[in-house]
Amino acid sequence: MSRLPRFVVLGLSFLVFSYVGLGYVLGQTGGDDDKTYRSLTVYSEVLQRVQEDYVDEPNLAVVTAGALHGLLESLDPFSGYLSPREYTDYKDKQKTAARGEIGAALAKRVGFVVVVSVLPGSPADKAGMRGGDLLEAVAGFTTRDMSVAQAKVLLDGAPGTTVKVSVVRRGRTEPLPLDVARAVLASPHASFEQMGDVAYVDVPALTTGMAAELRERLQQFDRQGLHKLVLDLRDTASGPVSEGVAAARLFLPAGTIAALSGQTVPRQVFDADPARVVWRHPVEVLISERTLGAAEVLASALGGNQRADLVGGRTFGGACEQKLIPLEDGSALILSVAYYYTPAGKSILDEGVQPTVAVRLPIEFDDVDETSPATQPRRPAPSDDPVLRKALELLKEGAAPKAA
């Protein structure tokens, strides 16, 4: 390192140390304040060591961005950092009326962006993308140390254009390249089916209006004399939590649906409303690791109030409220500011929602024909679906929680 940059670094380090020391002397000696200043001291020392002792002179912009990504990823799978350029792209795409999307719900796992679920019939679904896929790269950029918001900036674009992604799938030794088209997504609708004397409802997303759609169909089932229900939330990973709360009120005559709380967000409790109940008959709810957000609130409300069995596997864990915080240099933070809690007071983001009747899909269903990935079914046929079979057995045996 040349002498001038070295003097600059030392000068900056001196200022940071002076700031830390001054704050400490001025009385910031208790609790969290003390920990904050100690953390700043450690960060300053690490930065100085990197500048002085690293094998080559580092790119400070890259080092800083990496530190910010690591900091936010350590909080939860959804908080993230956008550089000034990324934030500009983000704002531009938010302004576009006809924004092309691929129809995939994303989160972070093991340092990479992961696909939680895909909407049926969406570009991601048609291209062969599946819930559980790790996005190794998007548009030629590795997703290692990439935030979910950054990935969405790259994945969204003009309708009709395509984006190249590389996915890593369980049981595969090589990444699978996919070309995914972008499109203006239509509002998803639930699918309904009669299985003997049982009504089956598959909810692809809890987007605005889905609770009203469910209300109408549940009333129709009741008029038809169908008084047993399976509610499938296994791939339900998008939509506002308010829609999950509204859907829960269709089933619950009493009890707490969920609570919302954060450091700067006043605690809110969402309760059942007996005037909104339309389904008072037995119900089983199917969940999996592809259940996220609003669907987790809905599932935990029914399970936590002993209104339904939760059949399947633990949900992903991601019910939270986020805030976009612009920074002075033109960058921005997307920060989780409040978590949703189950009726038992457990954080859904930290613990997910546990099934009351655990059932796993057979491993062979994860074997995908890579030569034609788009032909892979979203889930097994009803006759080969052990989760659905178990729910139907519980309803037949009368083992489901009693009707409301």
Long-range contacts (C-beta under 8 A, 24 or more apart in sequence): 1-51, 1-52, 1-57, 5-51, 5-57, 6-51, 6-52, 9-47, 9-48, 9-51, 9-52, 10-48, 13-44, 13-47, 13-48, 16-40, 16-44, 17-41, 17-44, 20-44, 43-67, 66-145, 69-145, 69-146, 69-147, 70-145, 72-147, 72-333, 72-335, 73-108, 73-111, 73-145, 73-147, 75-335, 75-336, 76-320, 76-336, 76-349, 77-107, 77-108, 77-109, 77-148, 77-317, 77-318, 78-107, 78-108, 78-148, 78-318, 78-320, 78-322, 78-334, 78-336, 79-147, 79-322, 79-333, 79-334, 79-335, 79-336, 80-147, 80-148, 80-149, 80-150, 80-333, 80-334, 81-147, 81-331, 81-332, 81-333, 81-334, 82-147, 82-149, 82-150, 82-153, 82-331, 82-332, 82-333, 82-334, 83-331, 84-329, 84-330, 84-331, 86-149, 86-150, 86-153, 86-331, 87-326, 87-330, 87-331, 87-332, 88-330, 89-153, 90-149, 90-153, 90-332, 93-153, 93-156, 93-157, 98-159, 98-184, 99-156, 99-157, 99-159, 99-184, 100-156, 100-157, 100-158, 100-159, 100-160, 100-161, 100-181, 100-182, 100-183, 100-184, 101-155, 101-156, 101-182, 101-183, 101-184, 101-185, 102-127, 102-129, 102-155, 102-156, 102-163, 102-180, 102-181, 102-182, 102-183, 103-183, 103-185, 104-129, 104-155, 105-237, 105-238, 105-292, 105-293, 106-135, 106-148, 106-151, 106-152, 107-148, 107-292, 107-316, 107-318, 108-147, 108-148, 109-134, 110-134, 111-144, 111-145, 112-136, 112-143, 112-144, 112-146, 112-168, 113-138, 113-143, 113-146, 113-148, 113-151, 115-167, 116-237, 116-290, 116-292, 116-316, 116-318, 117-235, 117-236, 117-237, 117-238, 117-290, 117-292, 118-235, 119-185, 119-188, 119-204, 119-205, 119-238, 120-188, 120-204, 120-235, 120-378, 122-183, 122-185, 123-180, 123-181, 123-182, 123-183, 124-180, 125-374, 125-378, 126-181, 126-374, 127-178, 127-179, 127-180, 127-181, 127-373, 127-374, 128-176, 128-178, 128-368, 128-372, 128-373, 128-374, 128-376, 129-165, 129-167, 129-178, 129-180, 130-169, 130-368, 130-373, 130-376, 131-235, 131-237, 131-289, 131-290, 132-169, 132-170, 132-289, 132-290, 132-366, 133-167, 133-168, 133-169, 134-167, 134-168, 134-169, 135-165, 135-166, 135-167, 136-166, 136-167, 136-168, 136-175, 137-164, 137-165, 137-166, 137-175, 138-163, 138-164, 138-165, 139-163, 139-164, 139-165, 140-164, 147-334, 148-334, 149-334, 155-180, 155-182, 156-182, 157-182, 158-182, 159-183, 159-184, 169-366, 169-368, 170-366, 171-366, 171-367, 172-368, 172-370, 176-370, 176-373, 178-373, 189-213, 190-214, 190-217, 192-217, 194-226, 195-230, 195-382, 195-392, 197-226, 197-227, 197-228, 198-226, 198-228, 198-229, 198-230, 198-392, 198-395, 199-226, 199-228, 199-229, 199-230, 200-229, 200-230, 200-232, 200-388, 201-229, 201-230, 201-231, 201-232, 202-232, 203-231, 203-232, 203-233, 203-236, 203-295, 204-235, 204-236, 205-236, 205-237, 205-238, 205-239, 206-236, 206-238, 206-239, 206-240, 206-243, 206-244, 206-247, 206-293, 206-294, 206-295, 206-298, 207-238, 207-239, 207-240, 207-243, 208-239, 208-240, 208-243, 209-243, 210-239, 210-243, 210-247, 211-243, 211-246, 211-247, 211-249, 211-250, 212-246, 214-247, 214-250, 215-250, 215-278, 218-250, 218-278, 218-279, 219-278, 221-279, 222-278, 222-279, 222-281, 227-281, 227-282, 228-281, 228-282, 228-283, 228-395, 228-400, 229-279, 229-281, 229-282, 229-283, 229-284, 230-283, 230-284, 230-285, 230-286, 230-388, 230-391, 230-392, 230-395, 231-283, 231-284, 231-285, 231-286, 231-308, 232-286, 232-388, 233-285, 233-286, 233-287, 233-291, 233-295, 233-298, 233-299, 234-286, 234-287, 234-288, 234-290, 234-291, 234-312, 234-379, 234-387, 235-288, 235-290, 235-291, 235-378, 235-379, 236-290, 236-291, 236-292, 236-294, 236-295, 237-290, 237-291, 237-292, 237-293, 237-295, 237-316, 238-292, 238-293, 238-294, 239-293, 239-294, 239-295, 240-294, 241-293, 241-294, 241-297, 241-319, 241-321, 241-340, 242-294, 243-294, 244-293, 244-294, 244-295, 244-296, 244-297, 244-298, 244-301, 245-270, 245-294, 245-297, 245-298, 245-301, 246-276, 247-294, 247-298, 248-272, 248-297, 248-298, 248-301, 248-302, 249-273, 249-276, 249-277, 250-276, 250-277, 250-278, 250-279, 251-277, 251-279, 251-283, 251-302, 251-307, 251-308, 251-404, 252-277, 252-301, 252-302, 252-305, 252-307, 252-404, 253-277, 253-280, 253-404, 254-305, 255-301, 255-304, 255-305, 255-307, 255-343, 256-301, 256-304, 256-305, 256-343, 257-297, 257-301, 257-343, 258-297, 258-300, 258-301, 258-319, 258-340, 258-341, 258-342, 258-343, 258-348, 259-340, 259-341, 259-345, 260-321, 260-338, 260-339, 260-340, 260-341, 261-338, 261-339, 261-341, 262-321, 262-336, 262-337, 262-338, 262-339, 263-337, 264-337, 265-321, 265-337, 265-338, 272-301, 272-305, 277-404, 279-404, 280-403, 280-404, 281-403, 282-308, 282-395, 282-398, 282-400, 282-401, 282-402, 282-403, 283-307, 283-308, 283-400, 284-308, 284-309, 284-311, 284-391, 284-392, 284-394, 284-395, 284-400, 285-309, 285-310, 285-311, 286-311, 286-312, 286-387, 286-388, 286-391, 287-311, 287-312, 287-313, 287-314, 287-315, 287-353, 287-355, 288-312, 288-313, 288-315, 288-361, 288-387, 289-313, 289-314, 289-315, 289-316, 290-316, 291-315, 291-316, 291-353, 292-316, 292-317, 292-318, 292-319, 293-318, 293-319, 294-319, 296-340, 296-348, 296-352, 296-353, 297-340, 297-348, 299-353, 300-342, 300-343, 300-348, 300-353, 301-342, 301-343, 303-353, 303-356, 304-342, 304-343, 304-344, 305-343, 306-401, 307-401, 307-404, 308-400, 308-401, 309-356, 309-357, 309-391, 309-394, 309-399, 309-400, 309-401, 310-353, 310-354, 310-355, 310-356, 310-357, 311-355, 311-356, 311-357, 311-359, 311-387, 311-390, 311-391, 311-394, 312-355, 312-357, 312-358, 312-359, 312-387, 313-355, 313-358, 313-359, 313-360, 314-352, 314-353, 314-354, 314-355, 315-348, 315-352, 315-353, 316-352, 317-348, 317-349, 317-350, 317-351, 317-352, 317-353, 318-348, 318-349, 319-348, 319-349, 320-348, 320-349, 357-390, 357-394, 359-386, 359-387, 359-390, 360-386, 361-385, 361-386, 361-387, 362-386
